[in-house]
């Protein structure tokens, strides 16, 4: 049996196995889109009239102006561009925004090229679906071996016929929320984690944390920490398992990729972001011409320009989760939607 045939068999096997898992992932654990619920609550707090429309959307009226929550405010072109990571990178580079990671696009048919490029470059890599996924779905980071690259490729192919292989960029994850060409808020994103007490195992710490999270039903709540193969692999890479007992005060990160619906956290760091980073993101907004977007950045130091810190633009999201940010930020979004935002 040829290697190409084996690759095809592995691909279709993974499609069947992972496809069912993906259907479970996208259902999440909420009873409605948190961002829509947040906009609804904020509009009601401002005294606006809000009525349920169709399929989980809401019609909001303020005076003579009406907006719909749950319907994309952007053009189809902007939405398509940002849903396709390869197209996003290409457009950014074409317009002078070169702070993106090294990347190449592949398919199942060019998997050997991906392997050879990985071995030739000898860099730690990331594999991700080219388009139509969210929240870290199908993404594998910190790839150091061809074996792990193969697993990552077949995992990614479950979600689409094309995938990207990028250089793994060391640093922290940040989300820059913008409306039009104006920055509203910046948060640091932290993968799901637990803090040891010297007595409980990682699994027990996760269970205790999840009990707290389930009790919070607000749209801004933290999602339960999901234990899956990604968590198990991340712990193995650290020489740990779910049965490991962390020392008192020891913080253990359970994933290498941020995924809000799998339990990650955020911290507001707007006040320390370097002005050049803000200007860079606002320029991207003007280039892609989106209304409300979240720009994901990886950098070791958000207080420095990206060129100085070695930081990169990781993604541009046209459906940014407002639950990453505080209520005051969502109130600003409402103001912009109804053209009530104060001037710069």
N, C-alpha and C positions, 0 to 999 in steps of 0.2 A: 504494500500500500504506500503510495507516494506521500511526501510531507504535505503537499497541497491538499490531498484528500483528507488527511488527518486533521488539518486546520479547519476544513469545512465541517467535518463531523463534530469537532470541538465547538465550533461556532453554533451550530444548530442545537447541540446539547445545552449550551449555556443559554441560548434564547429561551428554550423551554423551562429550564430550571430557574433562571433569574426573572423571567417575564412575570411569573406569579408573584415573586417577591416585590417587583416594581409596582404591580397593581395594589399591593398592600401598602407600600410606601406612600403612593400619591393620595391615598384616601386620608392619610394623616389621622389625627385624633380630635379634630375640632368639628364643631357642628356648623361651621360657616367660615368663609375666608376672613382671617383675623383683621386684615387691612380694611376690608369693607366694613366690618363691625366697628372698627376704630373710627373710621370716617363718619359712620352713622352716629355714634355716640357724641363725637365732637360737634357735629352739625346740630344735634339736639341741644347740646350744652350752649350753643350760640343762639338758640331760639329759632332755628330754621325748621321748616316743615319737611319731614322725611316720611315717605311712604314706600312700602315694599312694592317692587315692580314685578319682574319675572326672573325665574331661575337664580334666585339669590342676589339680585341686584336691587338698588334702591333709587328712587327719584327724590332729589333734594331741591327744594325751592326756597329762594331768599329774595323777596321782592318780586321783580319780574324775571329774574334769572333762574334757570333750572340746570342742574347737573345730574348725571347718573353715576352712581358709585357701583363699580363692578364692570364697567365698560372701559376698555383702553382709551385714554385720551390722545394717544399717538396715532400717526398714520401707519398704514400697513407696511410701508417701506421701513420705517424706523423700527417697528416691532420685529420684522424679519431680520434686519441687520443685527439687532442685539440678541436675537434668539440663535443666531449662527455665530459661534465664537470665532471661526476662521474669517468670516466676512468682517466681523468687528475689528479684529487685528489688522486685516488688510486695509480697511478704511482709515483706521487710526494712523498707520504708517504712511499711507498715501498723503495724509494731510499734516504730516510733520510731528505726529505724536508717537515717537519711536520708543517710548518707555513701555514696551511689551516684552514678554519672555521670548527666547528663541522657540520657534514652533514649526512643525511640519504636519501636513494633512495626509492621512493614509486611509485605505480601505482594506477589506479582507484580502483582496487580490494583491495588495502591495505590502502584505505583512512582513515578507522577507526584507524588503527595503527598510521598513521600520526597525527590524532587528539589527540590520547592518549599520544603519545610521546611529542607533543607540550604542553599539559596540565601538564604532569609530570615534564618536564624540566623547565617550567615556565620562558622561555627566549623569548625575542623579536626575531622574526624569519624572514627569507627571503624564498620565494618560487620561483623557476626558472625551466624552462624546462631542461631536462637532456641533450638535444643535439639539434643541427641543428637550432639554433637561433642566432641572433647577435644584438648588440647595445641596450641591455636591453629589447628586445622584450619578452613579456610574463613573465617578472620578477616583483614581488611585494615585496617591502621591508617594514621594520618597522611594522611587523605584531604583534599585541598585544592581539587580541581576536580570539576565535575560529570562530566567524562569518567572520572576515576578512580572516582568514586562509582558510575557505571553498571557498570564492570568489577567492582567489589567486590560489588555487589548480585547480579549474575549468577553470580559465583563462589560466593557464599554460598548461593544458591538450589539449588545442586547437592546440598546436604546437608539440605534441608528446605524446606517451603513458606512458612515465616515467617522473618523476619530482623529484627535490631535495628540501628538507626542511633543511635550514641551520640556524645557529645562525646569527643574525644581528650584524655586526661588526661596532662599531662607529668609525668614522674617515673620512679622505678625500680620494678621488680617484686619483690614479696615473697610468700613462701608461709608461712602460719602453720598449723602442724600441731596439731590439737587432738584429744584423746580425751575424749568426754563434754563437760563444760564446763571442761576443763583444758588449758591450752596446754602442748605438749611441746617444740616446737622452732620456730625461725623461720630461714628462709634467704632471701638475696637471689638472685633469678634473673637471669642474664645471657644475653641472646641469643647465638647462635653468633658467634664472633669469632676473628680471628687477629691476631698481632702481627708487624709488619714487621721485616725484617732488612736492608733497603736493597738487596737483591739479587734476591730471588724475587718473582714475581707473586703476587697473591692466590690464584689457582688453585693455584699450586705450594705455597703455604703451607698451603692447605686439604688438599692431598694428603699433605703431610708430617705434618700433625696427625692425619689419619685413619689413617695407618699406625700411629701410637702407640696410638690408641684401639681399633683392631681387635685388637691384641695383648692387651688387657685383657678378660677374659671374666667378671669378677665381676659380680654383680647391681648393684653400685654404679657400674659403668663409665659413662663418657661415651659417648653414641652418636656415630657418625660424622656429620660436618657434611655435610648434603645441599645440593647445588647445584641450585636450581630457579628458576622465574620470580620467586619472592619475593626470592631472593637477588640476582638480576640487577636487579630493580627497585630494591631498596634501594641497591645500588651506583650505579645511574644517578642516583638522588636525591642521592647524595653527589658526583656528577660523576666517578665511577669505573667501572671494569669489572673483570672477572676477570683481565684482562691488566695491570692497574695494579700498579706496584711501590711498596708503602708504604715510608716512611722507616724507618730503624732505630729500633725501639721504638714505632712508631706502631701503636696498636690500632684495628682496623677492625671495627665491628660489622656483621654480614652480614644481620641481620633486624631488624625493628622489633617483632615479636611473639615472645614466648618459646615454644619448643616443644622439650621435652626430647628427643624422638625425632629432632629435626632438628639436634641438636648443642649445645643451650644448656648452661650451667654454673650451679652454685650455690655460695654462700658462707654459712657459718653466721654469723648476726649476732644470735643470741638475746640476748646480754648487753647489747645497746644499745637494744633495743626499749622505747619508752615504756610505762609501766604502763597508761596509759589505752587504748593500742592493744590490749594483751593483754586487758584487761577488756571492751573492745568486742567482740572476737572471741569471747570466752567467752560473752558475752551472746547473740551470734548463734547459737552452738551450742545454748544452752538454748531459743532460740526455734524453731529448725528441728528440734530434737530428733534430731540425728544422733549416731552413735557415734564414728566416726573420720572426720574431714574435714580438708581443706586449704582454708584461706580465702586467696584471692589479693587482695593489696592493691597499689595503685599510689599512691606518694607520693614527694615530693621529699626528705622527711626522716622516717625511721622513728623518730627519737628524740623526735618531737613528736606530740601528739594529732592525729588526722586532721583535726579541725575547724580546727586551727591551721595545719597544713601544706597543707591543700587536698586531702588524700588521699582515696581512695575504695575501697570494696569492689568488686572486679571480678568475682569468682565465688566460689561455694562448691562444692567437689568432694567427693563422698561416696566416691570411689575415689582417694584421694590417692597419688601415687607416693612410696613410701618411699625410692626411690633418690635423691630430692632431699636426703635427710637422712643423718646418719651412723649407724653401726651401734648406737651407744649409744641413739639415739632409737628404733630398731626394737626394741631390748631392752625399752624402756619400754612399747612397744605390747604386746609379749608379756605383760609383767607386768599390764597393765590387762585384757587379754583373759582372763586367768586370775585376776583379782581379787587380784593380789599387789602392786599398786602401793602405795607408802608414802602416808600421809596428807599433806595439804597442810602 
